[in-house]
């Protein structure tokens, strides 16, 4: 007896898989599919014995011997099942064979030793399992939906933040443009005012000179007429004529007043540095917005035995007791040096270093080419492939050739390094004040690596998350960085442009 056919019939609302309608005169093939007898294709009888007629299953196209088809399954009302062998109503279920049994099947020898129970009782454990599984799946589904809801909320928050930042950028740059536009208008207005004053004083000067020329011309003409008179006429009033001939010294007026000259000179001083200020601002803005500030760590394979690296490879300190480290072509020996990772062969990149120097200690921060000498004595110079600044309590200098002394006043607590590979530029700044320390220009080839050196006990360098001019995490508009400089650029150029000169 086929358990599959029984399972098909016991389902409520059983339908024929061929016509998708209710089962009518149901027949179950040996392949296990149950369908309506009219849905079977008509068997071919040409040259075949009636007993060897074959039927083709509509689902699996498996050829079935007609006599192998199950007898019609009489279906009662939906939910009632009858034994195919005895035609009796099914009341029992054999758990061993997973078959439905009628009373006669139950008493038969095939199921005497099997676990057989009433159909309703037998189905309860399965229902409980299904219900338990259903609850577990429902909980899992609910949890996934909750996770999806939380992630959707996170995404929505991020999208809202992005939208807010877009508005902030637009508003900030609009304000900056308005501020610069206002400063430009004020500056041009001041220039036009100076131009007007120059023309006014020029006109006054020309007027005075012209009047004096006209006066002198009148005297010249009068004297010429006197010279043409006869002697008797000329000598009649010789004293009066002599007094008229006496000329007064003419004091030539200034073409431009000293006050106006001073105003022009003062405005010239304010305008002269404008291109350089704009250039520096542009560089800082690019560094702030377009550089990669993350990912730099210390490479332990390059560290000198005199240096101890932290586990996270973000900090290095000097030790007097050299460590027993395996030698390799990458490791520095001689100077207490360690390179950063990764190296760069294109693009703009920047990072920050927190500096702490012990008594008499010093450090070097910058970049170096991959082929820099790593064994024995090495020179800290651009010619050797090191572009860096050397900081100590007593002296600071840049690794040019020869070195360039730097008057810093005090050691920066944080040093920012910005590498622009294509432009061939390395800029070092005080990352807290944005005050420039030094800028190298070079023609790079091959990989360029972050370069660090430190000496004396108590000295330490720590890579810090970049902020301000070199951070993608910080607000591009609210920090005291390049955009902040832009906000005050007009005031830096013409701080007194709004004030009328007395």
C-alpha positions in Angstrom: 0.0 0.0 0.0 1.4 3.4 -1.0 1.7 5.9 1.9 2.2 8.7 -0.6 -1.3 8.2 -2.1 -2.8 8.2 1.4 -1.1 11.4 2.3 -2.4 13.0 -0.9 -5.9 12.0 -0.1 -5.9 13.1 3.5 -5.1 16.7 2.7 -8.1 19.0 2.9 -8.8 20.6 -0.3 -6.8 18.1 -2.4 -6.4 19.1 -6.0 -5.3 17.4 -9.1 -1.8 18.6 -10.0 -2.6 18.3 -13.7 -5.8 20.2 -14.0 -5.5 22.0 -10.6 -9.2 21.2 -10.0 -10.6 19.0 -7.3 -9.6 15.3 -7.6 -12.2 13.4 -9.6 -12.1 9.6 -9.8 -8.6 9.8 -8.3 -5.8 7.5 -9.5 -2.3 7.2 -8.0 0.5 6.0 -10.2 3.5 4.0 -9.0 5.6 7.2 -9.4 3.6 8.5 -6.4 1.6 11.2 -8.2 -2.2 11.3 -7.7 -4.5 12.9 -10.3 -7.9 12.6 -12.0 -8.3 9.6 -14.2 -9.6 11.9 -17.1 -6.3 13.8 -16.9 -4.4 10.7 -18.0 -3.4 10.7 -21.7 -5.1 8.1 -23.8 -2.8 5.0 -24.1 -1.7 3.9 -27.4 -3.1 0.4 -28.4 -1.4 -0.1 -31.8 0.3 -3.5 -31.9 0.1 -3.8 -28.1 -1.5 -6.4 -25.9 -4.3 -4.9 -23.8 -2.4 -6.0 -20.7 0.7 -4.1 -21.8 -1.0 -0.8 -22.4 1.1 2.1 -21.0 0.0 5.4 -19.5 2.2 8.5 -19.4 2.2 10.4 -16.0 1.3 14.1 -16.8 3.8 15.3 -14.2 7.0 13.3 -14.5 6.2 11.8 -17.9 7.0 8.4 -16.4 5.5 5.6 -18.4 3.2 3.4 -16.2 1.8 0.1 -16.9 -2.0 0.5 -16.8 -2.5 -2.5 -14.6 0.1 -0.9 -12.1 -2.3 2.0 -11.5 -3.9 2.0 -8.2 -7.6 1.3 -8.0 -9.8 4.3 -7.9 -9.7 5.9 -4.5 -13.2 6.5 -3.2 -13.2 9.9 -1.6 -15.8 10.8 1.0 -16.1 14.2 2.3 -12.9 16.2 2.5 -10.9 15.0 5.5 -12.2 11.4 5.3 -9.9 8.7 4.0 -10.6 5.1 3.0 -8.4 2.2 2.8 -7.4 1.3 -0.7 -7.2 -2.4 0.0 -10.3 -2.9 2.2 -12.4 0.2 1.3 -12.9 0.8 5.0 -12.6 4.2 6.7 -9.1 4.9 8.1 -8.9 5.3 11.9 -5.3 4.4 12.7 -1.7 5.5 11.8 1.4 3.3 11.8 4.4 5.3 12.9 6.9 2.6 11.8 5.7 2.6 8.2 4.1 6.0 8.2 0.9 4.5 6.7 -2.8 5.0 7.4 -4.6 1.9 8.5 -8.2 0.7 8.6 -9.5 -1.8 11.2 -8.6 -4.8 9.0 -5.1 -3.4 8.3 -4.6 -2.8 12.0 -5.4 -6.4 12.8 -3.2 -7.7 10.0 0.1 -9.4 10.7 2.1 -6.6 9.0 1.5 -4.1 11.8 1.2 -6.3 14.9 4.6 -5.4 16.3 4.5 -1.7 15.1 3.6 1.4 17.0 0.0 2.1 15.9 -2.3 4.7 17.3 -5.5 6.4 16.5 -5.2 8.9 13.7 -6.2 11.9 15.8 -3.8 10.9 18.6 -1.0 10.1 16.2 -1.2 13.4 14.5 -0.9 15.4 17.7 2.9 15.1 18.2 3.4 16.1 14.6 1.1 19.1 15.1 3.0 20.0 18.2 6.3 19.8 16.4 4.9 21.9 13.5 3.5 24.4 16.0 6.8 24.6 17.8 8.6 25.0 14.6 6.1 27.6 13.5 6.6 29.5 16.7 10.4 29.4 16.3 10.2 30.5 12.6 7.7 33.2 13.6 10.1 34.4 16.3 13.0 34.3 13.8 11.0 36.1 11.2 10.0 38.8 13.8 13.6 39.1 14.9 14.7 39.6 11.3 12.0 42.1 10.7 13.1 43.9 13.9 16.7 43.9 12.7 15.6 45.2 9.3 13.6 47.9 11.0 16.6 48.9 13.2 18.9 48.9 10.2 16.4 50.9 8.2 16.3 53.4 11.0 20.1 53.6 11.1 20.1 54.1 7.3 17.4 56.8 7.6 19.4 58.6 10.3 22.5 58.4 8.1 20.6 59.7 5.1 19.1 62.5 7.2 22.6 63.4 8.4 23.9 63.4 4.8 21.0 65.6 3.8 21.7 67.9 6.7 25.4 68.1 5.8 24.5 68.9 2.2 22.4 71.9 3.5 25.2 72.9 5.8 27.8 72.8 3.0 25.5 74.8 0.7 24.6 77.3 3.4 28.2 77.7 4.6 29.7 78.2 1.2 26.9 80.6 0.3 27.7 82.6 3.5 31.4 82.4 2.6 30.7 83.6 -0.9 28.5 86.4 0.4 31.2 87.4 2.9 34.0 87.4 0.2 31.7 89.1 -2.2 31.0 91.8 0.4 34.7 92.2 1.1 35.4 92.4 -2.6 32.8 95.1 -3.1 34.1 97.1 -0.1 37.6 96.8 -1.3 36.7 97.8 -4.9 34.6 100.7 -3.5 37.6 101.9 -1.5 39.8 101.7 -4.6 37.2 103.6 -6.5 37.0 106.2 -3.7 40.8 106.6 -3.8 40.6 106.9 -7.6 38.0 109.6 -7.2 40.1 111.5 -4.6 43.1 111.3 -6.9 41.1 112.8 -9.8 39.7 115.5 -7.4 43.2 116.5 -6.2 44.5 116.3 -9.7 41.8 118.7 -10.9 42.5 121.0 -8.0 46.2 120.9 -8.7 45.6 121.7 -12.4 43.3 124.5 -11.5 45.8 126.1 -9.2 48.7 125.7 -11.6 46.6 127.0 -14.5 45.5 130.1 -12.4 49.2 130.8 -11.6 50.2 130.3 -15.2 47.4 132.7 -16.3 48.5 135.3 -13.7 52.1 135.1 -14.8 51.1 135.3 -18.4 49.3 138.6 -17.6 52.5 139.9 -16.0 54.6 138.8 -19.0 52.2 140.5 -21.4 52.2 143.8 -19.4 56.0 143.8 -19.2 56.3 143.2 -22.9 54.1 146.2 -23.5 56.1 148.4 -21.2 59.3 147.3 -23.0 57.8 148.7 -26.2 57.1 152.1 -24.7 59.3 155.2 -25.4 61.9 156.0 -22.8 59.9 159.1 -21.7 56.8 157.1 -21.1 58.7 154.2 -19.4 60.5 156.6 -17.0 57.4 158.5 -15.9 56.4 155.9 -13.4 59.6 154.0 -13.1 59.1 153.1 -9.4 55.6 151.8 -9.9 56.7 149.8 -12.9 59.7 148.4 -10.9 57.4 147.2 -8.2 55.1 145.5 -10.7 58.1 143.8 -12.2 59.1 142.2 -8.9 57.9 138.6 -9.0 56.6 136.6 -6.1 58.0 133.2 -5.5 55.4 130.6 -6.6 54.9 127.7 -4.2 53.9 124.8 -6.4 51.0 122.8 -4.7 51.3 119.0 -4.3 49.7 117.0 -7.0 48.6 114.4 -4.5 48.4 115.1 -0.8 50.5 113.2 1.7 47.3 111.9 3.4 46.1 110.4 0.1 49.5 108.9 -0.5 49.4 107.2 2.9 46.0 105.8 2.2 47.1 104.4 -1.1 50.2 102.9 0.4 48.2 101.3 3.3 45.7 99.7 0.9 48.5 98.5 -1.3 50.1 96.7 1.7 46.7 95.0 2.3 46.2 93.9 -1.3 49.8 92.8 -2.0 49.6 89.5 0.1 46.1 88.6 -1.3 47.2 86.1 -4.0 49.5 84.3 -1.6 46.8 84.1 1.1 44.3 82.7 -1.5 46.9 80.2 -2.6 47.5 79.0 0.9 43.8 78.9 1.6 43.2 76.8 -1.5 45.9 74.3 -0.5 44.5 74.0 3.0 41.0 73.5 1.6 42.1 70.7 -0.7 44.0 69.1 2.2 41.0 69.4 4.4 38.4 68.0 2.0 40.3 65.6 -0.3 43.0 63.9 1.6 42.9 60.4 3.1 43.3 60.7 6.8 43.0 57.2 8.0 44.8 53.9 7.8 48.4 54.9 8.7 50.0 52.5 11.2 53.6 51.7 12.2 55.4 48.9 10.4 57.0 46.6 13.0 59.2 44.9 10.3 61.0 48.3 9.8 61.3 49.3 13.5 64.8 49.8 14.9 65.7 47.5 17.9 65.7 50.7 20.0 62.0 51.3 19.5 59.0 49.6 21.2 55.7 49.6 19.3 52.3 49.4 20.9 50.0 46.4 20.1 47.8 48.5 17.9 50.8 49.8 16.0 49.8 53.4 16.7 52.4 54.4 19.2 56.2 54.1 19.4 58.6 54.9 22.3 62.3 54.9 22.7 64.1 52.3 24.9 67.8 52.3 26.0 67.8 48.5 26.1 67.8 47.2 22.5 65.4 44.5 21.7 66.4 41.1 20.2 64.6 41.4 16.9 65.1 39.3 13.8 67.2 41.1 11.3 65.8 41.7 7.8 66.6 44.0 4.9 63.6 46.1 5.9 64.7 46.8 9.5 66.5 50.0 10.3 69.8 49.7 12.2 71.7 52.8 13.3 69.1 55.5 13.8 66.0 54.7 15.9 63.6 54.8 12.9 60.3 53.2 12.0 58.3 53.6 8.8 54.6 53.9 8.5 52.3 51.7 6.5 51.0 51.7 3.8 53.3 53.3 1.3 51.9 55.7 -1.3 52.6 56.0 -5.0 49.8 58.4 -6.0 47.1 60.7 -4.6 46.9 63.0 -1.5 47.3 61.6 2.0 47.7 63.0 5.5 48.1 61.9 9.1 48.7 63.4 12.5 51.4 62.6 15.1 51.2 63.5 18.8 54.7 64.4 20.0 56.0 63.9 23.5 59.7 64.4 24.1 61.6 63.3 27.1 64.5 65.3 28.7 67.0 66.0 25.9 64.9 64.0 23.5 64.0 64.6 19.9 62.0 63.2 17.0 61.8 63.3 13.2 58.4 63.4 11.4 58.0 63.3 7.6 58.2 60.9 4.7 60.9 58.8 3.0 61.3 56.9 -0.2 61.2 53.1 -0.2 64.9 52.8 -1.2 66.2 54.9 1.7 69.3 53.5 3.3 68.4 51.4 6.4 71.7 50.1 7.7 74.6 51.9 9.3 74.9 55.7 9.2 72.2 57.4 7.2 71.7 61.0 6.5 68.5 62.8 7.4 68.3 64.9 4.2 66.2 65.2 1.1 69.2 64.0 -0.9 69.1 60.7 1.1 65.4 60.4 0.4 64.0 61.8 3.6 61.7 64.8 3.6 61.1 65.6 7.3 61.4 68.1 10.1 63.6 67.3 13.2 62.2 68.6 16.5 64.1 68.9 19.8 64.1 71.2 22.8 67.2 73.0 21.6 66.9 73.1 17.9 64.5 72.5 15.0 65.3 72.2 11.4 64.1 70.8 8.0 66.0 68.0 6.3 67.0 70.1 3.3 70.5 70.1 2.0 72.0 72.0 3.8 69.4 71.9 6.6 67.1 74.8 7.2 66.7 76.1 10.7 63.1 76.6 11.9 62.2 79.2 14.5 59.2 77.5 16.0 59.3 79.0 19.5 57.9 75.7 21.0 57.6 72.1 19.9 54.1 71.5 18.4 52.0 69.0 20.4 50.6 67.6 17.2 52.3 67.6 13.8 50.3 67.2 10.6 51.9 65.7 7.5 50.3 66.1 4.1 51.6 64.4 1.1 50.6 65.4 -2.4 52.3 62.8 -4.6 51.5 64.2 -8.0 52.3 67.8 -7.0 55.6 66.6 -5.4 54.8 68.4 -2.2 55.2 67.5 1.5 53.6 70.0 3.9 54.2 69.8 7.7 51.9 71.9 9.9 51.1 72.5 13.6 47.9 70.4 13.5 46.4 72.4 16.4 47.0 75.9 15.1 47.4 75.2 11.4 50.6 77.2 11.5 52.9 76.0 8.7 56.2 74.4 9.8 57.8 73.7 6.4 56.9 72.6 2.9 59.2 70.4 0.7 59.0 70.2 -3.1 60.4 67.2 -4.9 59.8 64.9 -7.8 58.7 61.6 -6.4 59.2 58.1 -7.9 58.3 54.8 -6.4 56.6 54.4 -3.1 56.7 57.1 -0.4 56.3 56.0 3.3 55.5 57.9 6.5 58.8 58.3 8.4 59.3 58.5 12.1 62.4 58.7 14.3 62.6 59.3 18.1 65.4 59.2 20.7 66.0 59.6 24.4 64.1 57.8 27.2 60.7 59.2 27.8 60.1 60.2 24.2 57.1 58.9 22.4 55.2 59.4 19.1 51.5 58.5 18.7 49.5 58.4 15.6 46.2 60.2 16.2 42.9 60.3 14.4 43.1 63.3 12.2 40.9 66.3 12.9 40.5 69.9 11.6 42.3 70.3 8.3 42.7 66.6 7.7 39.6 64.8 8.9 36.8 63.2 7.1 35.1 62.6 10.4 35.0 66.3 11.5 32.6 68.8 10.2 34.0 70.3 7.1 32.4 73.6 8.0 32.4 74.0 11.8 36.1 73.5 12.6 38.9 76.1 12.8 40.3 74.8 9.5 40.5 76.0 5.9 36.7 76.8 5.7 37.2 78.8 8.9 40.0 80.6 7.3 37.7 81.3 4.3 35.1 82.8 6.6 37.7 85.3 7.9 39.7 85.7 4.7 38.2 89.1 3.9 38.8 90.4 7.4 42.4 89.2 7.2 42.9 91.0 3.9 41.2 94.3 4.6 40.5 94.5 8.4 39.8 98.2 8.3 38.0 98.4 4.9 34.7 99.3 6.6 36.2 102.2 8.5 36.5 105.6 6.7 39.9 107.1 7.0 39.8 110.3 9.0 
